[in-house]
């Protein structure tokens, strides 16, 4: 007869929730280094919990926080991609002006 897997403790779930909430806060403040460190911490917690039993519903609040964090990361990535696209378009426009010898340097400085 095989012994049942041990349960994940309430303290472990609370720690996972705390780490996930801290990660969401770090995303909101743009602290990418903290996000990276918390991802590692969360992964270590999940590795320890792997193969153990979780009571139904215990992880629902954690999963909601993680889903929120994923949405926030996606939104931030889209914002950065849009900003980079804008910079790239501006760089191409500057290059076109710079190739024309008649464009005054002061105007190029103004565009920058």
Secondary structure, 3 states (H helix, E strand, C coil): CCCCCCECCHHHHHHHHHHHHHHHHHHHHCCHHHHHHHHHHHHHHHHHHCCCECCCCCCHHHHHHHHHHHHHHHHHHHHHHHHHHHHHHHHHHHHHHHHCCCCCHHHHHHHC
